[in-house]
């Protein structure tokens, strides 16, 4: 993703950033179904690789594609009774299940020609293992126990690396998605189901269930967002659900007036799944963070041939979005794997920087971070003046980002923006001046510096000479009028004890 930054100063400092996000473009649907098979499903996508399954005769077999039906590669392991791929992730890895005899075994593929790794650790008392998702060298799924319960499972590329994610105090659990070191799924107890998130261990379990009157499951994760489905005592369901790491962040993605919906995948601020137009027929769907952003992908299929469809996997690479799923063809009476693609148009981020009486520097450094973290994924340094608009370009991997600024003399301010649904016009920073020593808190150390340099002015020979602690007299001139006086003192007093964002 590429950003173009425009900064102008008026009474407030305004800025505009052009980035890559979905505004208006058409989807293209490509049928991946191989003519040599009787049935196919698309489950995951990453890069130019799509994964899923085909049926040959009466046997389900794992399949990979590279954007077309002719690129189909059968990756059914030798000796397996049946196999399928449910997850496609980074590092050219795919995960699913291969059944040997009567035992299903979680399986890791390394591309169409790479090795196939059996992840089944044959846990005592287990009836089999299932792989559901892969990313960043991690694989997740679940262990089926002979007694009937399930245990959410995490692997790191080998059977011996198995980690039991099942939290204490629940009857069982599933893991359905993994990305960026986080795993999502569900736990169940007392006939209820709660959406769940982990960070590598059972002890890290976070309950995402929106409330006691809900049941929920998390089915996908990516870039700080989690998706799945919820059932509500009043509204029914299931309804497609979106979270951002906490139960309180729950967003209902269900479009009003339709029957029910589910979200299966998420990447870079966009979600995919399906919406049931009526109780019988579902349509493959995408969202960009809200129910109002819903797009019906089924409309891009031949309406004379395809009756219903679903979308299970999504991957976004800058200005291109890939969605994989399948649709039922009434002419051939086959379910057929489908790939939808879309070139997204430029969107923009715009807003103002309110200096609250402080003096902004000539340049403001903007740090782009993964949401909720201090991990920097891009920067911009727009010039601030009255007559020039300066455009800078920076590469970002996601439209769902935190923007953070800390001009000298101000506390840090961090805001979250998501350009997935188009132009953002309210990315405003309300700054707090008074941080003379730039430690992100306004306290006695700042007051002491102001008292030390009180009445200093820009004609003094040491105006820009730092003291032993690196502070210059000019740093105490918070409003930039060339003198340290009562106005600067007032800014310190008004904002005393204020603390900046992370």
Backbone torsions as a table, in degrees:
resi	resn	phi	psi	omega
1	UNK	NA	142.3	-175.9
2	UNK	-122.6	140.7	-177.3
3	UNK	-116.4	139.1	173.5
4	UNK	-118.3	126.2	-170.9
5	UNK	-113.7	131.0	179.0
6	UNK	-123.0	125.2	-178.8
7	UNK	-129.9	130.4	176.1
8	UNK	-133.8	149.7	175.7
9	UNK	-110.3	127.7	173.0
10	UNK	-121.0	-141.7	172.3
11	UNK	-66.0	-29.5	167.6
12	UNK	-116.7	157.6	178.4
13	UNK	-86.3	119.9	-179.2
14	UNK	-103.7	148.0	176.4
15	UNK	-141.4	156.5	177.0
16	UNK	-141.4	133.7	-178.4
17	UNK	-124.1	123.0	175.0
18	UNK	-93.5	124.9	-178.7
19	UNK	-132.7	178.2	-178.1
20	UNK	-96.7	119.0	179.6
21	UNK	-156.7	163.8	-176.5
22	UNK	-74.8	122.1	175.3
23	UNK	-122.1	-64.0	177.4
24	UNK	-155.9	117.1	177.1
25	UNK	-163.8	163.2	-178.0
26	UNK	-98.6	145.2	174.5
27	UNK	-85.0	147.8	173.8
28	UNK	-116.1	128.7	179.7
29	UNK	-103.4	129.7	178.4
30	UNK	-119.6	126.4	178.3
31	UNK	-79.8	121.0	179.7
32	UNK	-93.8	-8.7	-172.7
33	UNK	-60.1	121.3	178.1
34	UNK	-75.6	137.4	-178.3
35	UNK	-63.4	-22.9	-176.9
36	UNK	-81.0	-0.6	-177.9
37	UNK	-118.2	163.0	-177.9
38	UNK	-101.6	-7.1	-173.9
39	UNK	-165.4	145.3	175.8
40	UNK	-154.5	149.8	176.6
41	UNK	-134.3	141.5	173.3
42	UNK	-103.4	130.4	-174.4
43	UNK	-119.1	-33.1	-175.5
44	UNK	-147.8	158.4	179.0
45	UNK	-149.0	139.3	171.8
46	UNK	-157.2	131.0	-174.3
47	UNK	61.7	-136.4	179.2
48	UNK	-96.9	16.3	-178.0
49	UNK	-109.1	131.0	172.4
50	UNK	-116.8	144.9	-178.9
51	UNK	-131.9	156.7	178.6
52	UNK	176.0	-134.0	-177.4
53	UNK	-149.7	157.5	172.0
54	UNK	-131.6	160.3	173.7
55	UNK	-115.4	122.2	177.3
56	UNK	-115.4	117.9	-170.5
57	UNK	66.2	-111.2	175.7
58	UNK	-122.9	17.2	-175.0
59	UNK	-109.4	126.9	175.3
60	UNK	-81.7	129.5	-175.4
61	UNK	-136.3	140.2	-179.7
62	UNK	-62.9	142.0	-175.2
63	UNK	-139.5	148.5	173.2
64	UNK	-128.7	149.1	175.9
65	UNK	-133.9	165.5	175.6
66	UNK	-132.0	45.7	172.1
67	UNK	101.2	-1.8	-179.4
68	UNK	-155.2	160.0	177.4
69	UNK	-62.1	-36.2	-178.0
70	UNK	-70.1	-16.3	-179.8
71	UNK	-86.3	-0.3	-177.5
72	UNK	-52.3	132.3	174.9
73	UNK	-128.7	126.0	176.8
74	UNK	-83.7	121.7	-178.4
75	UNK	-118.5	29.5	177.1
76	UNK	-61.8	122.6	-177.1
77	UNK	-67.9	143.6	176.9
78	UNK	-61.1	134.7	177.5
79	UNK	89.4	-10.5	-179.4
80	UNK	-81.1	145.7	176.1
81	UNK	-76.7	-41.3	175.4
82	UNK	-154.9	165.1	-179.3
83	UNK	-158.3	159.8	176.4
84	UNK	-156.7	154.6	173.4
85	UNK	-111.7	126.3	-179.9
86	UNK	-110.2	-19.9	-177.8
87	UNK	-136.3	139.3	176.2
88	UNK	-126.3	128.4	-174.6
89	UNK	-139.5	-168.6	-177.7
90	UNK	-67.2	163.1	179.0
91	UNK	72.2	20.2	-180.0
92	UNK	56.1	42.3	178.4
93	UNK	-114.8	147.4	177.0
94	UNK	-135.4	150.6	-178.2
95	UNK	-135.8	150.5	178.4
96	UNK	-174.9	-141.0	-176.0
97	UNK	-140.5	137.8	171.6
98	UNK	-123.5	134.3	-178.1
99	UNK	-102.4	125.4	177.2
100	UNK	-116.3	119.4	-171.1
101	UNK	66.1	-121.5	177.7
102	UNK	-109.4	4.9	-175.2
103	UNK	-103.4	117.0	172.3
104	UNK	-73.2	138.8	-175.2
105	UNK	-134.9	124.4	177.2
106	UNK	-55.9	136.6	-171.3
107	UNK	-137.5	140.0	178.6
108	UNK	-114.6	124.8	174.3
109	UNK	-103.1	148.4	175.7
110	UNK	-117.6	66.1	179.3
111	UNK	82.3	175.4	-175.4
112	UNK	-67.3	-23.1	-178.1
113	UNK	-120.9	2.5	-178.0
114	UNK	-86.2	-173.7	-176.6
115	UNK	-72.5	157.3	173.8
116	UNK	-115.0	124.1	-174.6
117	UNK	-113.7	126.8	175.7
118	UNK	-83.0	119.2	-177.6
119	UNK	-93.2	-3.2	-176.1
120	UNK	-69.3	121.1	-179.1
121	UNK	-95.9	5.4	178.2
122	UNK	49.7	49.5	178.5
123	UNK	-55.8	136.7	-177.7
124	UNK	-56.0	129.8	179.1
125	UNK	86.2	5.0	-177.3
126	UNK	-95.9	151.9	178.2
127	UNK	-103.0	-9.8	179.7
128	UNK	161.3	173.9	179.2
129	UNK	-133.7	153.2	-176.3
130	UNK	-134.3	130.8	176.5
131	UNK	-99.5	134.5	-175.4
132	UNK	-120.6	-31.8	-173.5
133	UNK	-153.4	154.2	-179.9
134	UNK	-146.5	140.1	174.4
135	UNK	-170.5	144.1	172.5
136	UNK	54.5	36.5	177.3
137	UNK	79.1	5.4	177.6
138	UNK	-113.4	145.5	176.9
139	UNK	-127.9	142.5	178.4
140	UNK	-131.1	160.7	178.1
141	UNK	177.9	-137.8	178.0
142	UNK	-155.8	161.2	175.5
143	UNK	-105.2	127.1	175.4
144	UNK	-91.2	121.5	-178.8
145	UNK	-91.2	151.4	179.8
146	UNK	-60.1	-32.5	-178.1
147	UNK	-75.6	-7.6	175.2
148	UNK	111.8	-14.4	179.3
149	UNK	-83.8	173.3	177.3
150	UNK	-132.5	151.3	178.6
151	UNK	-124.1	123.1	174.4
152	UNK	-59.2	136.5	-172.1
153	UNK	-127.5	144.0	174.3
154	UNK	-128.2	134.5	174.6
155	UNK	-125.9	157.9	177.0
156	UNK	-121.7	43.3	172.7
157	UNK	100.5	-8.8	178.9
158	UNK	-141.3	158.6	177.1
159	UNK	-62.5	-36.9	-178.2
160	UNK	-70.4	-13.2	-178.6
161	UNK	-87.7	5.7	-174.9
162	UNK	-52.0	132.8	174.4
163	UNK	-122.4	125.8	177.1
164	UNK	-81.9	114.2	-178.8
165	UNK	-91.8	-1.2	-174.9
166	UNK	-64.7	118.4	-176.4
167	UNK	-73.9	155.6	173.9
168	UNK	-65.8	137.7	173.9
169	UNK	95.5	1.2	176.4
170	UNK	-116.0	162.3	-179.3
171	UNK	-80.7	-27.6	-179.2
172	UNK	-179.4	179.0	-174.7
173	UNK	-161.8	161.2	173.9
174	UNK	-131.1	147.3	168.6
175	UNK	-115.9	125.9	-172.9
176	UNK	-116.2	-21.3	-176.4
177	UNK	-147.2	154.3	178.1
178	UNK	-150.0	138.4	174.6
179	UNK	-170.2	144.9	175.0
180	UNK	56.2	30.9	178.3
181	UNK	83.2	0.2	179.1
182	UNK	-109.8	145.2	178.9
183	UNK	-119.7	144.2	178.3
184	UNK	-131.0	157.3	178.8
185	UNK	178.0	-131.5	-179.8
186	UNK	-156.0	155.5	170.3
187	UNK	-119.4	156.4	178.2
188	UNK	-138.3	144.2	178.7
189	UNK	-163.7	145.1	176.6
190	UNK	53.1	41.5	177.2
191	UNK	65.1	16.6	176.5
192	UNK	-121.0	157.7	-178.2
193	UNK	-125.0	135.1	179.9
194	UNK	-122.9	128.5	172.7
195	UNK	-58.7	142.0	-171.7
196	UNK	-136.3	152.9	173.8
197	UNK	-138.3	143.3	177.8
198	UNK	-130.2	164.1	173.7
199	UNK	-130.0	53.4	171.2
200	UNK	99.0	-4.5	-179.3
201	UNK	-153.8	159.7	177.3
202	UNK	-62.0	-35.3	-177.8
203	UNK	-67.7	-19.9	-177.9
204	UNK	-85.7	4.2	-174.5
205	UNK	-54.1	132.2	174.4
206	UNK	-121.3	127.1	178.7
207	UNK	-85.3	118.2	-178.7
208	UNK	-96.4	0.9	-175.8
209	UNK	-60.5	128.4	-172.7
210	UNK	-65.9	-24.5	-178.3
211	UNK	-179.6	169.7	-176.4
212	UNK	-66.4	-20.6	178.2
213	UNK	-93.2	16.6	178.3
214	UNK	-119.6	151.1	157.3
215	UNK	-115.1	150.6	-174.6
216	UNK	-156.7	159.2	173.3
217	UNK	-143.3	137.2	172.6
218	UNK	-97.7	132.1	-172.9
219	UNK	-118.1	-17.4	-179.1
220	UNK	-153.1	159.4	-178.9
221	UNK	-149.1	146.8	176.2
222	UNK	179.2	133.3	172.4
223	UNK	54.0	45.2	174.8
224	UNK	81.9	3.5	178.5
225	UNK	-120.7	151.4	177.3
226	UNK	-128.1	143.7	179.9
227	UNK	-129.8	161.5	177.9
228	UNK	174.7	-134.1	-176.3
229	UNK	-149.5	150.9	177.0
230	UNK	-132.9	150.4	171.1
231	UNK	-119.0	136.8	-176.9
232	UNK	-122.1	141.1	-177.9
233	UNK	-57.8	-33.1	-177.5
234	UNK	-93.0	-50.1	-173.0
235	UNK	-84.8	-10.3	-177.5
236	UNK	75.3	-140.4	-179.2
237	UNK	140.2	-166.4	6.6
238	UNK	-74.3	155.3	173.5
239	UNK	-120.4	137.9	177.0
240	UNK	-58.7	137.0	-172.4
241	UNK	-128.9	148.8	176.8
242	UNK	-133.9	135.3	174.7
243	UNK	-128.1	163.7	173.2
244	UNK	-129.2	48.2	171.4
245	UNK	99.8	-10.0	179.6
246	UNK	-140.0	158.0	177.5
247	UNK	-61.7	-37.5	-176.8
248	UNK	-70.6	-14.4	-179.4
249	UNK	-84.9	2.0	-175.6
250	UNK	-53.0	132.6	174.3
251	UNK	-124.6	127.4	176.7
252	UNK	-82.7	115.2	-177.8
253	UNK	-89.9	-2.2	-172.6
254	UNK	-67.3	124.1	177.6
255	UNK	-69.8	133.1	-178.0
256	UNK	-60.6	143.4	174.9
257	UNK	87.4	-6.1	179.7
258	UNK	-103.6	172.8	-166.6
259	UNK	-77.3	-65.2	174.6
260	UNK	-157.4	173.1	-172.3
261	UNK	-157.9	160.5	176.7
262	UNK	-146.8	146.7	175.8
263	UNK	-115.3	129.9	-174.2
264	UNK	-110.0	-29.3	-174.1
265	UNK	-138.8	156.3	178.8
266	UNK	-150.3	139.4	175.6
267	UNK	-158.8	129.8	174.7
268	UNK	48.1	49.5	172.9
269	UNK	82.1	2.6	177.1
270	UNK	-119.7	146.5	-176.8
271	UNK	-124.5	151.7	178.1
272	UNK	-133.3	158.2	178.8
273	UNK	174.1	-138.3	175.9
274	UNK	-149.8	155.6	177.8
275	UNK	-126.0	129.2	176.9
276	UNK	-84.4	114.0	179.3
277	UNK	-67.4	-34.4	172.1
278	UNK	-145.4	179.6	-175.8
279	UNK	-60.5	-17.9	-173.0
280	UNK	-101.9	-34.6	-167.1
281	UNK	-119.2	124.7	177.7
282	UNK	-106.9	153.0	179.0
283	UNK	-122.2	130.5	173.4
284	UNK	-55.5	139.0	-170.6
285	UNK	-143.3	155.4	170.2
286	UNK	-133.6	153.2	175.6
287	UNK	-132.7	165.9	173.9
288	UNK	-129.8	48.6	171.0
289	UNK	101.1	-2.8	-179.3
290	UNK	-153.9	159.2	176.8
291	UNK	-60.9	-35.4	-178.1
292	UNK	-67.7	-19.8	-177.7
293	UNK	-86.9	2.7	-175.2
294	UNK	-55.9	134.2	173.2
295	UNK	-123.5	136.1	-178.8
296	UNK	-92.8	104.7	-179.7
297	UNK	-73.8	-21.6	-178.8
298	UNK	-61.7	-26.1	-179.1
299	UNK	-65.1	-16.7	-178.3
300	UNK	-95.3	6.2	172.2
301	UNK	-97.1	162.1	175.4
302	UNK	-66.3	111.8	-174.5
303	UNK	-68.2	-19.9	177.6
304	UNK	-77.3	-22.9	-175.3
305	UNK	-103.2	-37.1	-169.1
306	UNK	-108.2	126.8	-175.4
307	UNK	-93.5	-37.3	-179.4
308	UNK	-154.3	164.5	-172.2
309	UNK	-159.1	164.1	174.8
310	UNK	-146.3	154.7	176.9
311	UNK	-120.4	128.4	-173.9
312	UNK	-115.4	-25.9	-176.7
313	UNK	-134.7	145.2	-179.5
314	UNK	-140.1	141.8	175.5
315	UNK	-145.3	134.9	-176.8
316	UNK	-122.1	130.8	-179.6
317	UNK	-128.0	91.4	179.7
318	UNK	62.8	-110.5	-175.1
319	UNK	-98.2	14.2	178.7
320	UNK	-127.6	134.6	177.2
321	UNK	-115.8	133.5	177.7
322	UNK	-117.7	130.3	177.5
323	UNK	-129.5	132.2	-179.2
324	UNK	-120.9	145.5	178.4
325	UNK	-173.1	-141.4	178.8
326	UNK	-160.2	167.2	-178.2
327	UNK	-146.7	150.8	-179.9
328	UNK	-91.9	121.7	-178.8
329	UNK	-93.9	112.6	-177.0
330	UNK	-74.1	-18.4	178.8
331	UNK	-76.3	-42.5	-178.7
332	UNK	-98.6	-8.2	-174.9
333	UNK	57.4	34.7	178.3
334	UNK	-118.8	146.6	162.0
335	UNK	-84.2	130.8	-171.8
336	UNK	-127.3	131.5	176.9
337	UNK	-62.8	138.2	-176.3
338	UNK	-131.2	141.9	171.3
339	UNK	-118.2	122.7	173.4
340	UNK	-103.3	138.1	176.9
341	UNK	-133.3	155.3	-179.3
342	UNK	-153.3	132.3	170.2
343	UNK	-88.3	119.6	-176.3
344	UNK	-89.8	149.1	-177.2
345	UNK	-91.9	160.4	179.0
346	UNK	-64.2	138.3	170.4
347	UNK	-118.7	179.2	-178.2
348	UNK	-137.3	152.7	169.9
349	UNK	-112.1	128.7	177.6
350	UNK	-137.9	154.1	179.7
351	UNK	178.8	-170.9	-179.9
352	UNK	-129.0	153.7	173.3
353	UNK	-109.5	111.4	-179.0
354	UNK	-91.3	114.1	-174.8
355	UNK	-84.2	-7.3	175.8
356	UNK	51.1	39.1	176.9
357	UNK	95.5	-10.2	177.5
358	UNK	-84.8	169.3	-179.5
359	UNK	-103.1	118.8	178.0
360	UNK	-77.6	147.2	175.7
361	UNK	-72.4	174.8	-179.5
362	UNK	-70.0	-25.3	178.3
363	UNK	-131.0	141.3	175.5
364	UNK	-116.5	121.9	177.7
365	UNK	-83.5	120.9	176.7
366	UNK	-104.0	127.0	176.5
367	UNK	-105.7	127.3	175.4
368	UNK	-99.5	130.4	-174.3
369	UNK	-131.1	157.8	166.6
370	UNK	-61.2	141.5	-173.9
371	UNK	-58.6	130.8	175.9
372	UNK	77.5	6.9	-179.5
373	UNK	-129.0	174.6	173.4
374	UNK	-105.9	18.6	179.1
375	UNK	-79.1	110.8	-175.9
376	UNK	-80.1	130.9	-179.6
377	UNK	-119.3	1.9	178.2
378	UNK	176.8	161.2	179.3
379	UNK	-140.3	160.8	170.9
380	UNK	-148.0	151.0	-176.3
381	UNK	-137.3	66.1	-174.2
382	UNK	-68.3	138.8	174.3
383	UNK	-73.3	147.9	-178.5
384	UNK	-120.6	109.1	172.5
385	UNK	-156.0	176.3	-171.4
386	UNK	-85.6	-16.1	-169.4
387	UNK	-120.7	-9.3	-171.8
388	UNK	-122.6	133.0	169.5
389	UNK	-103.7	122.5	-176.9
390	UNK	-113.0	131.3	-179.2
391	UNK	-105.6	126.3	177.3
392	UNK	-122.8	152.8	-180.0
393	UNK	-119.9	135.7	178.4
394	UNK	-143.4	142.7	-179.2
395	UNK	-90.4	129.8	176.1
396	UNK	-127.1	154.3	-178.2
397	UNK	-98.4	-6.7	-175.1
398	UNK	-153.1	145.6	175.7
399	UNK	-84.2	-12.9	-178.7
400	UNK	-96.4	95.6	-170.1
401	UNK	-137.3	159.6	165.2
402	UNK	-91.2	136.7	172.5
403	UNK	-109.6	127.5	-174.9
404	UNK	-130.2	134.8	176.3
405	UNK	-134.2	146.9	172.6
406	UNK	-144.9	81.0	174.6
407	UNK	-64.9	150.2	178.4
408	UNK	-55.9	133.5	179.3
409	UNK	89.9	-5.3	-179.8
410	UNK	-119.9	156.7	170.4
411	UNK	-75.1	154.0	178.8
412	UNK	-69.4	139.3	173.3
413	UNK	-126.8	134.1	-178.5
414	UNK	-128.6	130.6	178.2
415	UNK	-129.0	156.9	178.1
416	UNK	-105.5	133.5	176.3
417	UNK	-128.5	149.7	176.8
418	UNK	-138.2	110.3	-179.4
419	UNK	-90.2	9.0	-176.9
420	UNK	-58.4	-30.7	-178.6
421	UNK	-102.0	11.9	174.7
422	UNK	122.2	-151.7	-173.8
423	UNK	-67.5	136.5	174.5
424	UNK	-107.6	122.2	-174.7
425	UNK	-115.8	1.7	-175.3
426	UNK	-126.9	34.0	177.9
427	UNK	-81.9	73.0	-172.3
428	UNK	-99.4	140.5	175.6
429	UNK	-109.5	120.9	174.6
430	UNK	-104.2	99.4	-172.9
431	UNK	-84.0	157.0	176.4
432	UNK	-120.5	114.2	179.7
433	UNK	-84.4	158.2	176.4
434	UNK	130.9	-4.1	-177.9
435	UNK	-87.2	75.5	-174.7
436	UNK	-63.8	-40.8	-176.5
437	UNK	-89.7	-0.5	173.5
438	UNK	58.6	45.0	174.6
439	UNK	-108.1	13.0	174.8
440	UNK	70.0	23.9	172.1
441	UNK	-147.9	142.8	177.9
442	UNK	-102.4	109.7	-172.1
443	UNK	-148.0	-158.7	-174.0
444	UNK	-62.0	-31.9	-179.7
445	UNK	-64.2	-37.9	177.0
446	UNK	-69.8	-42.0	178.4
447	UNK	-60.6	-41.7	-179.5
448	UNK	-62.5	-42.6	178.5
449	UNK	-63.8	-40.4	-179.7
450	UNK	-64.2	-42.6	178.3
451	UNK	-63.0	-40.8	-179.6
452	UNK	-59.1	-41.3	-173.8
453	UNK	-104.3	14.5	-179.3
454	UNK	-59.8	134.0	-177.8
455	UNK	78.2	-1.1	172.7
456	UNK	-65.3	150.5	179.1
457	UNK	-142.8	171.2	-170.5
458	UNK	-67.5	-13.0	177.2
459	UNK	-84.2	-9.2	178.8
460	UNK	-68.6	143.0	-176.1
461	UNK	-68.0	-25.2	-178.3
462	UNK	-101.3	18.4	-175.2
463	UNK	-53.5	-39.0	-179.1
464	UNK	-112.0	22.5	179.4
465	UNK	-96.0	120.8	-178.5
466	UNK	-72.7	147.4	174.4
467	UNK	-84.8	-170.2	-175.9
468	UNK	-62.4	-23.3	-179.8
469	UNK	-98.7	6.2	175.9
470	UNK	86.9	8.0	-179.4
471	UNK	-98.2	133.4	177.9
472	UNK	-99.4	153.2	173.5
473	UNK	-54.2	-36.7	-179.6
474	UNK	-64.8	-24.0	177.9
475	UNK	-65.1	-26.8	-180.0
476	UNK	-82.3	-8.1	176.6
477	UNK	-83.8	77.6	-169.4
478	UNK	-65.9	-32.4	-178.3
479	UNK	-95.5	-0.1	172.1
480	UNK	70.0	29.0	-179.5
481	UNK	-97.3	8.3	174.8
482	UNK	89.0	8.1	178.7
483	UNK	-150.7	142.9	175.9
484	UNK	-92.6	109.9	-172.3
485	UNK	-144.7	-160.2	-174.6
486	UNK	-62.4	-31.2	178.6
487	UNK	-62.3	-43.8	178.0
488	UNK	-67.0	-40.2	177.1
489	UNK	-58.3	-42.5	-179.1
490	UNK	-62.9	-39.9	178.4
491	UNK	-61.9	-38.8	177.7
492	UNK	-64.3	-48.0	-176.2
493	UNK	-63.9	-46.1	-177.6
494	UNK	-62.4	-36.8	-174.4
495	UNK	-103.8	13.3	-175.9
496	UNK	-60.0	136.0	-179.2
497	UNK	76.6	3.5	175.2
498	UNK	-69.8	146.8	-178.3
499	UNK	-126.1	139.0	-179.0
500	UNK	-80.1	168.7	175.9
501	UNK	-71.6	168.1	176.0
502	UNK	-75.1	NA	NA
